Amino acid sequence: MIELVEQSAVLQGFIDKWLAVQPQQRVALAFVDGRRYPGHVALAALEQELLGAAYGIREPQVAVAKLNWWAEELNGAAASGGRHPLTQVLFDDERAHTIASDLWLAPVLTAMAQLEQGTAADFSAQLDAAMPLHGALAALETAWWYGSEASPARAARVATLNHLLYALLRLEQDAERDRLPLPMAQLARHGLSRAQLRTPSEARQQAVKAQLDDLLASWRGSAALDGPLSVFRALESCHGSKLTQRAVCAEDALATLQAGQPHTGLATALQAWQAARAWQRQLP
């Protein structure tokens, strides 16, 4: 009994890490019952673990070591049941065994491939550079929620946009990293150096707003793409696009991004309910 309690506490710790990054998903959990759909929640927490390794570790060799561990774990989980608490929950569900092994490995392999990326030339190049990892995560998620025949195109696009938005709100903290949140074209157009990204200025404000305009245009275009969204992805996308709309009209766009959106309330609950209804309509 004590061992079961400890295992549950460890699992909840990984879920809490995901919720710390996306607090609005606490509202979504009212519509995706973790007791009935434990794998859906575990998959979201797994995505956060992989993204943390891909972007949150500054030493590439340390990130490679962690991602290599995940590659071994996911490659052998179908046979062993997994060692990690998240993997164990996922591969205890029959649907994990119906998903091709390359879909499980793709997020880890693409995460390793992008570790040495530098700053993209322009917004289009940013999308292209981020799409392999976030597209792989979206493809795995779509197959889990809707089956292997469902298109992940829309989920891949909005997952990538949410990543670029999250990167942008960390502009000041990441000003010395090889891969900047603003593309080179925006830096050149507004005459910004790395050092100038840390302090407010009219040039920085205009560069951030231009990036937000590109994000909004791409978000609008994503509505025409094929494929369903998971409840979590739909709420993340709605939250991100609304925040982008607020920030682009604000006097200090970056400060508005960093302040974020309200994570609870009627609007968030309505968005989560609508996403859950769309999900349930597509279930057999």
N, C-alpha and C positions, 0 to 999 in steps of 0.2 A: 504493500500500500504506500509506504514512504517513497519507494522508488517511482511509483506512478505519479505521485504528487510532484516529485522533483522533475520528472520528465515534462510534466505539464507546465511547470514554472519556467523551464528552459525554453519550451516552445513559445510560451506567451512572451518571453523576452524578445524573441525575433519578431513576433507580430507587433510588439510595442515599438520596435525600431522603425518598422514600416509606418506605423501610425504617427510617429514623431515627425516624419518627413511629410506625411499627408494626413493631417488631423481631420480633414473633412470626411475621410473614409470611415470614421467612427459612426457617422450617420448612415453610411451605406451598409454597415454591418447589421443595421436593423432590418434590412431587406435581403441580406445574404447571410443566413443563419450559419455561423461557424460550426454548430453541432451537426447540422444537416449537410453542409457543404464545406467540410474542413479543408479539402484540397484546394478549393477556390481561394481561401484565405492564405493557405500555406504557399501557393504559387505567387501571390502578390508579395509575400514576405521574402520569398526566394529571389524575386526580381530585385528587391531592394538590397539584398545581400550581394548580388552580382554587380549592381550599379555602384555600391559602396566600394567594391574591390576595383572596379574599372576607373572610377573618378575620384574616390576619396583617399587613395593611398598615393602619396607623392613620390615614393621611391619605386621606379618601374620594376626592379627585381623582386621587391616584396609583393607587388601586385601580381606579377607573373606567378610567383610561388602559390599565392592564394587561389588564383584562377586555375592553375594546374591541379590543385587539390579538388576544386569543384569539377573539373573535367573528369578526373578519375572517379569521383563520387557519382556523377550523373551517368557516366558510361557503364558503371557496374551496378547501378541501383535496381535495374529490372531483375537481375539475378539475385542480388544480395538483400534487397529491401532497403538498402541505404544505412549509413552510419549517422548522418546528420538528422536532427529532429524534423526538419522541414522535408527532407527527402523521404523519411520514413512515413510521414503523413501522406505525401503525394503518391508513393508507390504502394501504399496500402489500398489505394483506389484503383479499380480495374481500368479506368480510363487512361491512367498513366502508361499502361502496357499496350494500349492501342495506338499511342503516339509514336511515330518513328523516332529511332534513336538519334538521327541527325538533327531533329528539331530540339531535342534536349541539349545536345552539345553545341549547337550553333551560337547561342548567346555567349557561352564561355569563349569559344574560338574567336568570335568577332570582337569580344571585349579585349582579348590579348592582342589582336591585330591593330587595334586603334590606340594602344597605349602611347606610342611614340608620335602620334599625330601632332602637327603644329597648327598655327592659326590659319584658318581657311581664307581663301582669297576674297570671297563674297558670300552672300547669303545662300545662293544656290549651291555653292561648294560646301557650305556648312551642312546643309540638308543631306547632301550626298555622303559626306563623311560620317555623319551620325546615324544615317539610316541603317547600315548593316547591323549594328548592335541593337538598336531599338526596334528595327523591323524583325529581327530574330526573336526578341522577347515578345513582340506582339503576335508573331506567328505561333509561338508556343502557347501563349495565352488564348488565342482564338481557337486553336485546336482543342484545348482543354474545355473551354466553355461551350463551343458550338460544333466540334467535330472537324475532321481533317478536310472536309469539302468546303468549309466556309472560307471566304476570302479574308486575308488579314490586311488588305491594302489600306483601308481607312484607319484601322488601329495602328498600323505602322507609322502613318503620317502623323497622327495626333500624339503618339508616344514620342516621336522625334521632336515635335514642336514643344511639347511640355518640357523635354530635356533642355532645349535651347533657351526656353524661358527661365527655367531654374538656373541655368548657367549664367544668364544675364543678371539676375538679382545678386549673384556672387561676384559681380564685376570688380569691386574694390578688393575683395579678399584674394582674387585669382589674377591680379594684375601682373604678377611675376611668373606665372605659369607659361609653359611653351604654347599651350593652346588657349588663346584668349576668347572670351565670350562674344566680342565684337570682331567681325571679319576685317581683313586688311583694308578693303575698299572703304569701309566706314571710318577707319582710323585716318586714312589718307585724305578723304574728303573733308574731314573736320579738323585736320591738323593735330591729331592727338598722339602723344607718346604714351608709353606704358605708365610712366610716373603720373601723368595727368589723369589717368583713369581712376586714381584713388581720391581725387578731390572734386567737389562740385564745380562746374563751370558751364557756360552757355554752350560751348563746343561739345562737352560730354552730354549735356541734355539733348542736343539735337541728334547726336549719334545714337543715343539710346532710343529716342523716339523713332528714328528711321528704322532701327532694328525691330521695334515693336510694330511699325507699319508693315514690314515684311512678314512678321509672324502672323498678324491679323489677316493679311491677304491669303496666306497659305492655309490658315485655319478655315477661312470661308471656302476655299477650294476643296478642302478635305470632305466637305458635305457631299460632294459629287462622287466620291470614291466608293467602290464596292466594299461590302463586308460589315458585319455587326461589331459592336463594341461590348466588352464586358461591363458590368455595372461599375466596377472600380475605374476602368479606363474612361467610361463616359463621364463619370463625375469629375475625374481628374481633368479631362479635356474642357468640360464646362467651366470648372473653377479657373483653369488657366486662361481660357479665352476671355472670360469676364474680367479677370485681373488685368489682362493686357489692354482691354478696352478702357478700364479705369486709368491705367498708368499713362496711356498715350495722350490723354486729355489733361493730365495733372501738371501742375507747375513744376514739380520735381518728380520726374517719372521714375527714377531709380528708387527714391525714398518710398514712393507708393508701392512699387514692387516688393520692397523689403518689408513693408508693413503688412502686406498680404491682404487676403480677403477674409471676411468672417467665415469661420469654419463650421458654425452651427446656425440654427435659425430656420425660419420657414422656407426661404429660398433654397437652401442646401437640401433640406428634407424633400422639397418638391422635385428638385433635380434628381435626387437619389431614387425617389419613387418612380419617376418617369423612366429612368434607366432600368430599374428592376422590372417594370411592366414590359419594356421593349425586350428584355432578356427572356422573360417568361413566355412571351408570345412566340418566340422562336424555338422553344423547347418542344420536343416531340410529345 
